[in-house]
C-alpha cells in the first residue's frame, strides 16, 4: 500500500490512531508510528496516544502501592517505637527520649508522604524521596550506630571487627537503631536497596506526572 499523503511513495508504517498508511517522511519522529496530524493533536491535548491510558492507570496503581507502603510502614514504626519507649521506661532518660521522638517524627513523615502520594500531590513525591533517602544507609562507625527502616529492607552489609564479613539482611518490618558507644571497635556499612528502587520509581513517576500536567495545561490554553 502507498502513503496516504504521498500516493506515489510506498508506505512503511500505519498510524496507530487514524490508521492512515505513511511513508518515512510522514510519520512523526518524536512519536513513531503516528502521523503529524495525530501527533499535533496529541501535543495540543485533544487526543491521547494508543496505550497511554493503560500506562497512566498502571502508573497510578504503582503510586498508590508506594503510598500505602509508606503509610503502613510509618504506622508500624510509630507503634514499635512507642512500645519500646514504654517497655524500656526510656522516658526517664531525656537524651534517649529525644532520639526516640525523632524517629517517631520520621515515621510520621513517612505516613504524611504516603498520604500526599495517594493524592498525587507533587510534594508527596518530594517528601517520599526524602523519607526513602533516610532509609538506604546503615552504619556503625566510631561507636555511632544508625538504622532507620519504614517498611522493609534488603540490605547488603560489610562489617569489620574481629573478622571482616559481608552479609545480607532481609526484613519486612519497620525498625530503627541509634546509639553511641565510643569504646566499640566494630565498623559496619550497609546499603538498603529497597528505598533506592522506590526512589528510582518515584523519579520516573514524577516525570510522567509533570509531562501529563504540561499536556493538560497546553490543552486548556488551546
C-alpha positions in Angstrom: 0.0 0.0 0.0 1.1 3.6 -0.7 1.3 6.6 1.6 -1.9 8.4 2.3 -0.3 11.8 1.8 2.1 10.7 -1.0 0.3 8.2 -3.2 3.4 7.8 -5.4 5.5 6.5 -2.4 5.2 3.1 -0.8 4.0 3.2 2.8 6.3 1.9 5.5 4.1 2.3 8.6 0.5 2.7 9.6 -0.6 5.5 12.1 -1.7 3.8 15.3 -4.6 6.3 15.7 -6.1 7.2 12.3 -4.7 4.1 10.6 -3.5 6.0 7.5 -0.6 4.5 5.7 2.5 6.6 6.0 5.9 6.8 4.2 9.1 7.5 6.0 8.6 11.3 5.5 5.1 11.4 7.0 5.4 9.8 10.5 6.3 12.0 13.4 9.9 11.4 14.6 9.0 12.3 18.2 6.1 9.9 18.3 7.0 7.0 16.0 4.0 5.2 14.4 1.9 8.3 14.4 1.2 10.8 11.6 1.9 14.5 12.0 -1.8 15.3 12.3 -2.4 12.9 15.2 0.9 13.9 16.9 -0.1 17.6 16.7 -3.5 16.8 18.2 -1.7 14.9 21.0 0.6 17.9 21.7 -2.5 20.1 21.9 -4.1 17.7 24.4 -7.1 16.9 22.2 -6.3 13.2 21.9 -4.3 10.5 23.7 -1.8 8.1 22.1 -2.6 4.4 21.9 -1.8 2.6 25.2 -1.3 5.9 27.1 -4.5 5.4 29.2 -3.4 1.9 30.2 0.1 3.3 31.0 -1.3 6.1 33.2 -3.6 3.6 35.0 -0.6 1.3 35.7 1.4 4.3 36.9 -1.4 5.4 39.2 -1.6 1.9 40.7 2.2 1.8 41.4 1.9 5.3 43.0 -0.9 4.1 45.3 1.0 0.9 46.3 4.0 3.0 47.3 1.7 5.4 49.2 0.1 2.7 51.2 3.5 1.0 51.7 4.8 4.3 53.3 1.7 4.8 55.4 1.7 1.2 56.8 5.5 1.3 57.4 5.1 4.6 59.2 2.3 3.4 61.4 4.1 0.2 62.3 7.2 2.2 63.1 5.4 4.6 65.4 3.8 1.7 67.3 7.1 -0.1 67.6 8.9 3.0 68.8 6.3 4.0 71.4 6.0 0.4 72.6 9.8 0.2 73.2 9.7 3.6 75.0 7.0 2.4 77.3 8.5 -1.1 77.8 12.1 0.1 78.5 11.0 3.2 80.5 13.2 5.4 78.4 11.1 8.4 79.4 13.4 8.7 82.5 16.3 9.4 80.1 16.0 12.7 78.3 18.5 12.0 75.6 17.0 8.6 74.7 13.6 10.1 74.8 14.6 12.8 72.4 16.2 10.3 70.0 13.1 8.1 70.1 10.8 11.1 69.4 13.0 12.0 66.4 12.4 8.5 64.9 8.7 8.9 65.7 8.7 12.1 63.7 10.4 10.3 60.8 7.8 7.6 60.8 5.0 10.2 60.9 6.8 11.9 58.0 6.5 8.6 56.1 2.8 8.5 56.8 2.4 12.0 55.5 4.4 11.3 52.4 2.3 8.3 51.7 -0.9 10.2 52.1 0.2 13.0 49.8 1.3 10.4 47.3 -2.1 8.9 47.3 -3.5 12.3 46.5 -1.0 12.6 43.6 0.5 15.8 45.2 3.9 16.9 43.9 5.0 17.4 47.5 4.2 13.8 48.1 6.9 12.7 45.6 9.5 15.0 47.1 8.7 14.1 50.7 8.6 10.4 49.8 12.1 10.6 48.3 13.4 12.3 51.4 11.9 9.7 53.6 13.4 6.9 51.5 16.8 8.6 51.4 16.9 8.3 55.2 16.5 4.6 54.9 19.2 3.4 52.5 22.3 4.0 54.6 23.1 1.9 57.7 26.3 2.2 59.6 28.3 1.7 62.8 31.3 4.0 62.8 33.4 5.3 65.6 30.9 3.9 68.1 27.9 5.7 66.4 25.2 3.4 65.0 22.3 4.3 62.8 19.5 2.4 61.1 16.1 3.6 60.0 13.6 1.4 58.2 9.9 2.4 57.5 8.7 -0.7 55.7 11.1 -3.4 54.5 14.7 -3.9 53.7 17.1 -5.9 51.5 20.5 -4.8 52.9 24.0 -5.7 51.9 26.3 -5.1 54.9 30.1 -5.0 55.2 31.3 -5.4 58.8 34.8 -5.2 60.2 35.5 -6.3 63.8 37.4 -9.4 64.8 36.7 -10.7 61.3 35.7 -8.9 58.1 32.4 -10.3 56.7 29.8 -9.5 54.0 26.2 -10.4 54.7 22.7 -9.7 53.6 19.8 -8.7 55.8 16.1 -9.1 54.8 13.4 -7.6 56.8 9.7 -7.0 56.4 9.1 -4.7 59.4 10.0 -1.2 60.4 12.9 -0.8 62.7 15.3 1.8 64.0 18.6 1.8 65.8 20.7 4.7 67.1 23.3 4.6 69.8 26.7 5.9 70.8 29.3 3.5 72.2 32.7 5.1 72.0 34.7 2.0 73.0 33.2 -0.1 70.2 35.7 -1.5 67.7 33.1 -2.6 65.2 32.6 -0.8 61.8 29.6 -1.6 59.7 28.5 -0.1 56.4 25.2 -1.2 54.9 23.1 -0.2 51.9 19.4 -1.0 51.8 18.3 -1.4 48.2 14.6 -1.2 48.7 14.4 2.6 49.1 16.9 3.0 46.2 14.4 1.1 44.0 11.5 3.1 45.3 13.3 6.4 44.7 14.1 5.4 41.1 10.4 4.5 40.6 9.2 7.8 42.1 11.6 9.8 39.8 10.0 8.1 36.7 6.5 8.6 38.1 7.2 12.3 38.8 8.5 12.8 35.2 5.3 11.2 33.8 3.2 13.4 36.1 5.0 16.5 35.0 4.5 15.6 31.4 0.8 15.0 31.9 0.3 18.3 33.8 2.1 20.2 31.0 -0.1 18.5 28.4 -3.3 19.3 30.3 -2.2 23.0 30.7 -1.5 23.1 26.9 -4.9 21.7 26.3 -6.6 24.4 28.5 -4.7 27.2 26.7 -5.7 26.0 23.3 
